[in-house]
Amino acid sequence: MNINSKKHSPVTPWIIGALVLLGTISLFIGLKPILMPFVAAGVLAYILNPLVEKLRRLKIPRSIAAMLVMLLGLSVIVVLLLIVIPMLINLLDSIYEKLPDFLNWVHHKLVPWLNQTFHIRLRWDADYMSRYVGQWIQTHNASIKDAASKVLPVVWQHGSGMVEWITNLLLLPFLLYYFLLDWNRWTAGIRHLIPRRALPVYNRISTNMDTVLGEFLRGELLVMVIMGLVYGLGLALVGLESGFAIGMVAGLLVFVPYLGAFTGLLLATLAALLQFNGWTGLLMVWGVFAIGQFLESFFVTPKIVGDRIGLSPFWVIFSLMAFGQLLGFVGMLLALPLAAVCLVLIREGTQAYWHSDYFRQLPENAIIKDEKHE
């Protein structure tokens, strides 16, 4: 018997692939503490690599193209931080200054309204709350003044964590550059390791994964910008101070499902309670987020990201919880892309199983009852 003529079950490569995937996930979990800059650089490189390819078609050397795109990507991130962070600082200052006015509004407006409308009898000692706020402000100011004397002990105590954070931040530009520089060589190297008989399957799966991930990552990036503008401009139009900053933060956090809307609504509600003397402003702020959620759910995300990912709300929630439990915050960031990749693998594995001899072959003299009754 010729050994080379022996048939291989279509399911066998999938068993091997599943074992490799499990081993990769185990390695990923074990290296989780050092993976953040590599994951961030890899995701950014995947998003920015098409720009490098466009520059390459203009006869620009890849090393220069990678450097230009890396500088462009990091510049966009820095500009966003320089815009959003000062706005958030102003918001915190506004909250700090208006907290006593807010407590006064609760005493003279909110508590009487609750008593009259819902017959809820709340005991509210305005003098006590004023004294409490005054003590809190004094304590807060004292802690700020005393912060300088405590910097060195804190740095000494948490030095390793701070050094790790700074190291990761400094590594990101270098990692992003080398990811962009060697992207094609790495993908070609992986392709050369694939057995020739499995190359068509690999090409089909990698193409499907690239389509799904490309739609998700680039589409989600555009959704973040659009929703940030929707929330920011909406809150600014209703007159909320620092509303644009809150809206941009809510939009930028859209990539973690439900986190952006929840965080933005919480910050905007707090700011509205401190600023507006009545329910009208608060209801307008809530209306902005209601309209934004409606646009995101029914128009923006379906049209830009599309339904090709094929994840139902159930699997979205499950993937967020599962990968968050396994990988922490990194898992939350990667939950939906990893779930989309798993969905592609499951579809391909299911097709291979349906076409395998194990599934298709019937026992001798077997009768399928479902076909007999049809």
C-alpha positions in Angstrom: 0.0 0.0 0.0 1.3 3.4 -0.9 1.5 5.5 2.2 1.3 8.8 0.2 -2.1 7.7 -1.2 -3.7 7.4 2.2 -6.6 9.7 2.6 -6.6 12.3 5.4 -9.8 13.1 7.1 -10.9 16.8 6.6 -11.5 17.0 10.3 -7.8 16.2 11.2 -6.4 19.6 10.4 -9.1 21.3 12.4 -8.2 19.2 15.5 -4.6 20.2 15.1 -5.6 23.8 14.5 -7.8 23.8 17.7 -4.9 22.4 19.7 -2.6 25.1 18.3 -5.2 27.8 19.1 -5.6 26.5 22.7 -1.9 26.6 23.2 -1.7 30.1 21.8 -4.4 31.3 24.1 -2.7 29.7 27.1 0.6 31.4 26.2 -1.3 34.6 25.7 -2.8 34.4 29.2 0.6 33.5 30.7 2.3 36.5 29.1 -0.7 38.9 29.8 1.3 41.3 32.1 3.7 42.3 29.2 1.4 42.1 26.2 -0.3 45.4 26.4 2.2 47.4 24.3 2.5 44.6 21.8 -1.3 44.2 21.4 -1.8 48.0 21.1 1.0 48.2 18.5 -0.4 45.2 16.6 -3.9 46.6 16.4 -2.6 50.0 15.3 -0.4 48.4 12.7 -3.3 46.4 11.3 -5.3 49.6 11.0 -2.5 51.7 9.6 -0.8 49.1 7.2 -3.1 50.0 4.2 -1.6 53.6 4.4 1.9 52.1 4.2 0.9 50.1 1.2 -0.5 53.2 -0.5 2.8 55.1 0.1 4.7 52.0 -1.2 2.7 52.3 -4.5 4.0 55.9 -4.7 7.6 54.4 -4.8 8.4 55.5 -1.2 10.7 53.1 0.6 8.9 51.0 3.2 11.1 52.1 6.0 10.2 55.8 5.3 6.6 55.0 4.7 6.4 53.1 8.0 8.0 56.0 9.8 5.6 58.6 8.3 2.5 56.5 9.1 3.7 55.8 12.6 4.3 59.5 13.3 0.8 60.3 11.8 -1.0 57.7 13.9 0.8 58.7 17.1 0.2 62.4 16.4 -3.5 61.8 16.0 -3.6 60.1 19.4 -1.6 62.8 21.1 -3.8 65.6 19.6 -6.9 63.8 20.9 -5.4 63.5 24.3 -4.4 67.1 24.3 -7.9 68.1 23.4 -9.8 65.8 25.7 -7.7 65.9 28.9 -7.8 69.7 29.5 -11.6 69.6 28.9 -11.9 66.8 31.5 -9.8 68.8 34.0 -12.0 71.8 33.5 -15.0 69.6 34.1 -13.6 68.4 37.4 -12.8 72.0 38.4 -16.4 72.9 37.6 -17.7 70.1 39.7 -15.4 71.1 42.5 -16.7 74.7 42.4 -20.4 74.0 42.0 -20.8 71.2 44.5 -22.1 73.5 47.3 -24.6 75.0 44.8 -25.8 71.6 43.9 -26.4 70.6 47.5 -28.4 73.8 47.9 -30.5 72.9 44.8 -31.1 69.5 46.3 -32.3 71.1 49.6 -34.5 73.8 48.1 -35.8 72.1 44.9 -35.3 68.4 44.7 -36.3 67.3 48.2 -39.5 69.4 48.2 -40.4 68.1 44.7 -40.0 64.5 45.8 -42.1 65.2 48.9 -44.9 66.8 47.0 -44.9 64.4 43.9 -44.2 61.0 45.4 -44.9 61.7 49.1 -41.4 60.7 50.0 -40.3 62.3 53.2 -36.6 62.9 53.1 -34.7 64.3 56.0 -32.2 66.8 54.7 -30.0 68.9 57.0 -28.7 71.7 54.9 -26.5 73.1 57.6 -24.9 69.7 58.2 -24.3 69.2 54.5 -22.8 72.7 54.2 -20.5 72.0 57.1 -19.6 68.6 55.6 -18.8 70.1 52.2 -16.8 72.8 53.8 -14.7 70.3 55.7 -14.3 68.2 52.6 -13.0 71.2 50.6 -10.6 72.1 53.4 -9.4 68.5 53.6 -9.1 68.4 49.8 -7.1 71.6 49.6 -4.8 70.4 52.5 -4.2 67.1 50.7 -3.2 69.0 47.5 -0.8 71.3 49.4 0.7 68.2 51.2 1.0 66.2 48.0 4.5 67.4 47.2 5.8 65.9 50.5 4.2 62.5 49.6 5.4 62.2 46.0 8.7 60.5 46.7 7.3 57.8 49.1 4.5 57.0 46.6 7.0 56.8 43.8 9.2 54.6 45.9 6.4 52.3 46.9 4.9 52.0 43.5 8.0 52.5 41.5 7.9 49.2 39.6 4.4 49.8 38.4 5.2 53.3 37.2 8.4 52.1 35.5 6.4 49.4 33.8 3.8 51.9 32.6 6.4 54.4 31.4 8.3 51.6 29.6 5.2 50.4 27.8 4.4 53.9 26.7 7.9 54.5 25.4 7.9 51.1 23.7 4.7 51.7 21.7 6.3 53.9 18.9 9.2 51.5 18.4 6.9 48.5 18.3 4.5 50.2 16.0 7.3 51.1 13.6 8.7 47.6 13.4 5.2 46.1 13.1 4.6 48.3 10.1 8.0 47.8 8.6 7.9 43.9 8.8 4.2 43.3 8.4 4.4 41.8 4.9 7.4 39.7 5.8 5.7 38.3 8.8 2.5 37.4 7.0 4.5 35.9 4.2 6.5 33.8 6.7 3.4 32.5 8.3 2.0 31.5 4.8 5.2 29.7 4.0 4.8 27.5 7.1 1.3 26.2 5.9 1.3 22.8 4.3 0.8 23.1 0.5 -2.4 20.9 0.6 -3.9 23.2 3.3 -2.9 26.4 1.5 -6.3 26.9 -0.2 -8.1 26.5 3.1 -5.7 28.9 4.8 -6.1 31.5 2.1 -9.9 31.3 2.4 -9.9 31.5 6.2 -7.3 34.3 6.3 -9.3 36.3 3.7 -12.5 35.9 5.7 -10.7 36.9 8.9 -9.1 39.9 7.2 -12.6 41.0 6.0 -14.2 40.6 9.4 -11.4 42.3 11.3 -11.0 45.0 8.7 -14.6 45.9 8.9 -14.7 45.8 12.6 -11.5 47.8 13.4 -11.7 50.4 10.7 -15.4 50.6 11.0 -15.3 50.9 14.7 -12.7 53.7 14.5 -15.0 55.7 12.2 -18.0 55.0 14.6 -15.9 56.3 17.5 -15.3 59.6 15.7 -18.9 60.0 14.5 -20.4 59.2 17.9 -17.9 61.4 19.7 -19.1 64.3 17.4 -22.7 63.4 17.9 -22.5 63.3 21.7 -20.1 66.3 21.9 -22.0 68.6 19.6 -25.3 67.6 21.0 -24.3 68.3 24.6 -22.7 71.6 23.5 -25.9 72.6 21.8 -28.0 72.0 24.9 -25.6 74.4 26.8 -23.8 71.8 28.9 -20.4 73.2 30.1 -17.6 70.8 29.1 -20.2 68.9 27.1 -18.0 68.5 24.1 -15.3 66.9 26.2 -17.8 64.5 27.8 -19.2 63.6 24.4 -15.8 62.9 22.9 -14.9 60.7 25.8 -18.2 58.8 25.3 -17.5 58.4 21.6 -13.9 57.2 22.1 -15.1 54.6 24.5 -17.6 53.2 22.1 -15.1 50.5 21.1 -15.9 48.8 24.4 -19.7 48.1 24.0 -21.9 49.9 26.5 -19.0 51.5 28.3 -19.0 54.7 26.2 -22.7 55.5 26.6 -22.7 54.6 30.3 -19.6 56.7 31.1 -20.8 59.6 29.1 -24.3 59.5 30.5 -22.9 59.4 34.1 -20.6 62.3 33.6 -23.1 64.4 31.7 -25.8 63.7 34.3 -23.5 64.8 37.1 -22.5 67.9 35.2 -26.1 68.8 34.4 -27.2 68.4 38.0 -24.4 70.8 39.0 -25.2 73.3 36.3 -28.9 73.5 35.5 -31.4 74.6 38.1 -34.3 72.4 37.1 -35.2 69.3 35.1 -35.3 70.9 31.6 -31.5 70.8 31.2 -31.2 67.3 32.6 -33.9 66.0 30.3 -32.2 67.6 27.3 -28.9 65.9 28.2 -30.7 62.5 28.5 -32.4 63.2 25.2 -29.0 63.7 23.5 -27.8 60.3 24.7 -31.2 58.6 23.8 -30.9 60.0 20.3 -27.2 59.0 20.1 -27.9 55.5 21.2 -30.7 55.2 18.6 -28.5 56.5 15.8 -25.6 54.2 16.9 -27.7 51.1 17.2 -29.9 51.4 14.1 -27.9 53.5 11.6 -24.3 54.3 12.3 -23.0 50.8 13.4 -25.1 48.7 11.0 -24.2 50.9 8.0 -20.5 51.3 8.8 -19.5 48.1 10.6 -22.2 46.0 8.9 -23.8 42.8 9.9 -21.1 40.6 8.4 -19.5 39.9 11.8 -22.6 38.0 12.6 -22.5 38.3 16.4 -25.9 38.4 18.1 -26.3 40.5 21.3 -26.1 37.3 23.3 -22.7 36.4 22.0 -21.5 40.0 22.3 -22.3 40.0 26.0 -20.9 36.5 26.5 -17.6 37.3 24.6 -17.2 40.5 26.7 -17.6 38.6 30.0 -15.6 35.5 28.9 -12.5 37.4 27.5 -12.7 40.0 30.2 -12.5 37.2 32.8 -9.6 35.5 31.0 -7.6 38.6 30.0 -8.8 41.5 32.1 -9.1 44.9 30.4 -7.1 43.6 27.4 -9.7 40.9 27.0 -12.5 43.6 27.0 -10.7 45.4 24.2 -10.1 42.3 22.2 -13.4 40.5 23.0 -15.4 41.3 19.8 -12.5 40.9 17.3 -11.5 37.6 18.9 -15.2 36.5 18.9 -15.4 37.4 15.2 -12.3 35.4 14.5 -13.7 32.4 16.4 -16.9 32.7 14.5 -15.0 32.4 11.2 -13.2 29.3 12.5 -16.4 27.8 13.8 -18.0 28.3 10.4 -15.1 26.7 8.5 -14.9 23.9 11.0 -18.6 23.2 10.7 -18.3 23.0 6.9 -15.4 20.6 7.2 -17.3 18.4 9.7 -20.4 18.3 7.4 -18.2 17.2 4.5 -16.3 14.6 6.5 -16.7 10.8 6.1 -17.5 10.7 9.8 -20.6 12.8 9.4 -21.7 11.6 5.9 -21.1 7.9 6.2 -24.1 5.8 7.3 -24.1 2.4 9.0 -25.0 -0.5 6.7 -28.7 -1.0 6.2 -29.4 2.2 8.1 -32.6 4.1 7.5 -33.0 7.7 8.4 -36.4 8.1 10.0 -36.7 11.8 9.1 -36.2 11.1 5.4 -38.6 8.2 5.5 -41.4 10.3 6.9 -40.9 13.2 4.5 
